[in-house]
Amino acid sequence: MDELNMEYNSARELLIMPEYGRNVQKLVEHAKTVTDDKERQALIEKIVDLMMQMNPQNKSMEDYREKLWKHLFKIAKYNIEVASPYGRPSELDDQKKPDRVAYPQIDAKYRHYGHNVQKLIRQALAMPDGPKKASFVAVISSYMKLAYLTWNKEHYVSDDVIKADLLALSGGKLIMPEETSITNLTSGSPVQINKKKKRPGGHMGGNNNIYKNKNKHKIKHKK
């Protein structure tokens, strides 16, 4: 009885880019064995077209074809002699790491206000004194109270707390007058809706009048 030659994934070569599958990787390995330069170039270009057909939704992406060529060189372990229209990438490109993104530093005591409040305060400190700056500071305090109430819905917060926090966050440079009410800034005025006056008979009353007029017309017609 003939024995079946079973090939398990654990015994196969590691997939370099699993999103393209093993068949693409085998095709690339086969292209490396082609000795004729023109034939190898034509085969590689067909493989790139196949890779594009596997993800047609990405065709509209900018520089997508260039990315496919980079992926092909990566699958080939950068050991293939073909001409890329975008230049030959280097193996060192895979070793590059993106620049580290600086994490915003926020005082833990005032974390509930968020990072945007500190940005607004720095912007207010850079403004010249005057009505415009005073109005901007009032808006900041209003936003601070709104942010405070968002995370502390069950607790009452007075205007004095917001003013004290604003003073602390600004290094003692932004002072709101004691008579200024932050509550008025956050509450807003109710919207007045002008409603049309209904007729004494109402909607149904108007229908009743039409019904009565129709009946009178019918009676006159019979006479």
C-alpha positions as CSV (number, residue, x, y, z in Angstrom):
1,M,0.0,0.0,0.0
2,D,1.4,3.4,-1.0
3,E,2.1,5.8,1.8
4,L,0.6,9.3,1.7
5,N,3.2,12.1,2.0
6,M,1.4,14.4,4.4
7,E,2.8,17.9,4.7
8,Y,1.9,19.8,7.9
9,N,2.0,23.5,8.4
10,S,4.3,23.0,11.4
11,A,6.9,21.4,9.0
12,R,6.6,24.1,6.3
13,E,8.6,27.2,5.9
14,L,7.5,30.1,8.0
15,L,5.2,32.6,6.2
16,I,6.9,35.9,5.9
17,M,3.7,37.8,5.1
18,P,0.6,35.6,5.9
19,E,-1.9,38.1,4.3
20,Y,-0.7,37.0,0.9
21,G,-0.8,33.3,1.6
22,R,1.6,30.5,1.0
23,N,1.0,30.2,-2.8
24,V,2.4,33.7,-3.4
25,Q,5.4,32.9,-1.3
26,K,6.0,29.7,-3.4
27,L,5.6,31.7,-6.6
28,V,8.3,34.2,-5.4
29,E,10.6,31.3,-4.5
30,H,10.0,29.8,-7.9
31,A,10.8,33.2,-9.6
32,K,14.1,33.2,-7.9
33,T,15.1,30.0,-9.7
34,V,14.4,31.4,-13.1
35,T,17.7,32.1,-14.9
36,D,16.4,34.3,-17.7
37,D,16.2,38.0,-16.6
38,K,13.3,38.9,-18.9
39,E,11.3,35.8,-18.0
40,R,11.9,36.4,-14.2
41,Q,11.0,40.1,-14.5
42,A,7.7,39.2,-16.3
43,L,6.9,36.6,-13.7
44,I,7.5,38.9,-10.8
45,E,5.2,41.6,-12.4
46,K,2.5,39.0,-12.8
47,I,2.9,38.1,-9.1
48,V,2.5,41.8,-8.1
49,D,-0.7,41.9,-10.2
50,L,-1.9,38.8,-8.3
51,M,-1.1,40.4,-5.0
52,M,-3.2,43.4,-6.0
53,Q,-6.1,41.3,-7.0
54,M,-6.1,39.7,-3.6
55,N,-6.9,43.1,-2.0
56,P,-8.9,45.0,-4.6
57,Q,-10.3,47.4,-2.0
58,N,-6.9,48.9,-1.5
59,K,-6.4,49.9,-5.1
60,S,-7.4,53.5,-4.4
61,M,-4.8,53.9,-1.7
62,E,-2.0,56.2,-2.4
63,D,1.3,54.5,-3.3
64,Y,-0.4,51.1,-2.9
65,R,1.5,49.5,-5.9
66,E,4.8,50.8,-4.5
67,K,3.9,49.1,-1.2
68,L,3.2,45.8,-3.0
69,W,6.7,45.9,-4.5
70,K,8.2,46.4,-1.1
71,H,6.2,43.5,0.2
72,L,7.4,41.3,-2.7
73,F,11.1,42.1,-1.9
74,K,10.4,41.3,1.7
75,I,8.8,37.9,0.8
76,A,11.9,37.2,-1.4
77,K,14.1,38.1,1.6
78,Y,15.6,40.8,-0.6
79,N,17.5,38.2,-2.5
80,I,16.1,38.5,-6.0
81,E,17.3,40.2,-9.1
82,V,14.4,42.2,-10.6
83,A,13.9,45.8,-11.6
84,S,11.3,47.7,-9.5
85,P,9.8,50.9,-10.9
86,Y,10.1,52.4,-7.4
87,G,13.7,51.5,-6.7
88,R,15.1,48.6,-4.8
89,P,14.2,48.7,-1.1
90,S,16.8,47.8,1.6
91,E,16.5,45.2,4.3
92,L,17.3,47.9,6.8
93,D,13.9,49.5,6.0
94,D,12.2,46.7,8.0
95,Q,14.4,47.5,11.0
96,K,13.4,51.1,11.2
97,K,11.1,52.0,14.1
98,P,8.7,54.9,14.0
99,D,9.5,58.0,16.1
100,R,8.2,57.8,19.6
101,V,5.1,59.8,20.2
102,A,5.4,62.1,23.2
103,Y,2.7,61.3,25.8
104,P,1.0,64.5,27.1
105,Q,1.9,65.2,30.6
106,I,-1.2,66.2,32.7
107,D,-1.2,67.0,36.4
108,A,-2.8,64.1,38.1
109,K,-4.7,66.4,40.5
110,Y,-6.5,68.1,37.6
111,R,-6.8,65.1,35.2
112,H,-10.6,65.3,35.1
113,Y,-10.4,68.6,33.2
114,G,-8.5,67.1,30.3
115,H,-5.4,68.1,28.3
116,N,-7.4,70.7,26.2
117,V,-8.1,72.9,29.2
118,Q,-4.4,73.3,29.9
119,K,-3.9,74.2,26.2
120,L,-6.6,76.8,26.5
121,I,-5.1,78.2,29.6
122,R,-1.6,78.5,28.0
123,Q,-3.3,80.3,25.1
124,A,-5.1,82.7,27.4
125,L,-1.8,83.5,29.3
126,A,-0.2,84.5,25.9
127,M,-3.0,87.0,25.2
128,P,-2.8,90.7,26.1
129,D,-5.0,91.9,28.9
130,G,-8.4,93.2,27.8
131,P,-12.0,92.3,27.3
132,K,-11.2,89.6,24.7
133,K,-8.9,87.9,27.2
134,A,-11.5,88.2,30.0
135,S,-14.2,86.7,27.8
136,F,-11.8,83.8,26.8
137,V,-11.1,83.1,30.5
138,A,-14.8,83.0,31.2
139,V,-15.3,80.5,28.4
140,I,-12.4,78.3,29.9
141,S,-14.0,78.4,33.3
142,S,-17.4,77.4,31.8
143,Y,-15.8,74.5,30.0
144,M,-14.0,73.5,33.2
145,K,-17.3,73.3,35.1
146,L,-18.9,71.3,32.3
147,A,-16.0,68.8,32.4
148,Y,-16.1,68.6,36.2
149,L,-19.9,67.9,36.1
150,T,-19.4,65.3,33.4
151,W,-17.2,63.1,35.7
152,N,-19.0,64.1,38.9
153,K,-22.7,64.1,38.1
154,E,-23.7,63.2,41.6
155,H,-21.7,65.9,43.4
156,Y,-22.3,69.7,43.5
157,V,-19.5,71.9,42.5
158,S,-19.4,75.6,43.4
159,D,-18.0,78.4,41.3
160,D,-15.3,79.0,43.9
161,V,-13.9,75.5,43.3
162,I,-13.6,76.1,39.5
163,K,-12.1,79.6,40.1
164,A,-9.5,78.1,42.5
165,D,-8.6,75.3,40.1
166,L,-8.2,77.9,37.3
167,L,-6.0,80.0,39.5
168,A,-3.8,76.9,40.3
169,L,-3.6,75.7,36.7
170,S,-2.5,79.1,35.5
171,G,0.1,79.6,38.1
172,G,-1.9,82.3,39.9
173,K,-2.1,84.4,36.8
174,L,-5.8,84.0,35.7
175,I,-8.1,85.4,38.3
176,M,-11.9,85.6,37.8
177,P,-13.8,88.3,39.7
178,E,-15.8,87.0,42.7
179,E,-19.1,88.4,41.4
180,T,-18.8,86.4,38.1
181,S,-21.2,83.5,38.0
182,I,-19.9,80.5,36.1
183,T,-23.3,78.8,36.4
184,N,-24.9,81.4,34.0
185,L,-22.3,80.6,31.4
186,T,-23.0,76.8,31.4
187,S,-26.8,76.9,31.9
188,G,-27.7,79.1,29.0
189,S,-31.1,80.7,28.4
190,P,-34.1,78.6,27.5
191,V,-35.3,78.8,24.0
192,Q,-38.7,80.4,23.5
193,I,-41.0,78.7,21.0
194,N,-43.8,80.8,19.5
195,K,-46.9,78.6,19.3
196,K,-49.8,79.4,17.0
197,K,-53.0,80.2,18.8
198,K,-55.7,77.6,18.4
199,R,-59.2,78.5,17.4
200,P,-61.8,78.3,20.2
201,G,-63.2,75.1,18.7
202,G,-59.8,73.5,18.4
203,H,-58.9,71.2,15.5
204,M,-62.0,69.0,16.0
205,G,-64.1,72.1,16.4
206,G,-63.0,73.3,13.0
207,N,-64.0,70.0,11.5
208,N,-67.4,70.1,13.1
209,N,-68.0,73.5,11.6
210,I,-67.2,72.1,8.1
211,Y,-69.5,69.2,8.7
212,K,-72.3,71.5,9.8
213,N,-71.9,73.7,6.7
214,K,-72.0,70.6,4.4
215,N,-75.3,69.5,6.1
216,K,-76.8,72.9,5.6
217,H,-75.9,72.9,1.9
218,K,-77.5,69.5,1.5
219,I,-80.7,70.7,3.2
220,K,-81.0,73.8,1.0
221,H,-80.4,71.6,-2.1
222,K,-83.3,69.3,-1.2
223,K,-85.7,72.2,-0.8
